[in-house]
Amino acid sequence: MADPILRDGCSQAPRCSVVVLAALVAAMGSGSSVAAAAPDDSSPDWSYAGESGPAHWGELAAANETCAKGLSQSPINLSQTQPVVFTPLSFQYRSQRLEAVNRGHGVHVLSPPGSALLVRGDAYDLEEFNFHVPGEHGFNGVTAEAEIHLVHRDRQGGYVIVAVPVRAGERENRILSRILDYLPMRSGEQVRYRQVGINPIFLLPNDHSYFRYEGSLVTPPCTEPVLWFVMREALEVSPWQIQRMAQAVGTNARPLQPLNGRPVFSLFRQ
Ligand SMILES: [Zn+2]
């Protein structure tokens, strides 16, 4: 398969140089995964299985209390929904250089200032996007093969996350390939590629119909509230791309959380 990345942005240069800012704290062979944690990871360490798995997140640290006691946790199953008038989500995303960090629990692609989501005149700045395998939200009880979260913050620091279910099909997603080819695979590894341009707009499905509900972060400290927009239509990618995502992030889906009477709205384009 031809590699489109090295062509793009490199045509003027005699040789394409790739800058890798790698903070390979884990490379010392200490065997400790904690040593590889990124600075903004809250300690102690948590995981997706066993004694530090999702059922125990709330006990691991006082700061994680909401994981156990919160009544508006995510992800949820989307089944009984209330149809309301469609309000368009306006994605004002710009092209950016690929910059990503592997925090052990997942890979985060960082977004510089300049990309935003507009909803009814309110602007939410895109901070990062990340990948989950398998998908987290349920669609009438069925989760997708993967899920992408586009994480935004408003001026007050409030979270707005757009979730995109991802399913394996015939077509390869070109931008996703570009990202996957350069994802940091080791915990603690951070990369920045001057020559690799990406635009997260291409990670959205064609139909921007969505579900809306109030939930939480899906990782400790499980902060509430988070305004969730979950896309109805899945992004189609190739089976290889799902595999590659799984290699980078492992299994990192939190189980479905109780709805506790929360309303879930469906905003479908007519
Ligand atoms: Zn996520």
Residues whose N, C-alpha, C, O or C-beta is under 5 A from the ligand:
A	BS01	ZN	N130 H149
